[in-house]
């Protein structure tokens, strides 16, 4: 089984509606029941981010997101799937459930 990161992309800091949250809960329960669930979480607004650069001497801390863009990562799932086709199907269901675009990326293997 390979693991994948499904990043939820959104262009607003608005939280999910009650209907969206209910659909996400159903999707999460399906992931768990089918053995695809690893971990998931929602993220606070991009304005709460801190970029940390410790590459050269003392670390530099910068408020705000790394990139200014119209979209940001609003949440994520880490899933397991036997192959990419299953992961893509799950990403499509996740996108429909949360009513947002989802980016799917495989995690690097060991």
Secondary structure by P-SEA (a helix, b strand, c coil): cbbbbbbbbbcccccccaaaaaaaaaaaaaaaaaccccccccccccccbbbbbcccccbbbbcccccccccccccccccccccaaaaaaaaaaaaaaacbbbbbbbcccc
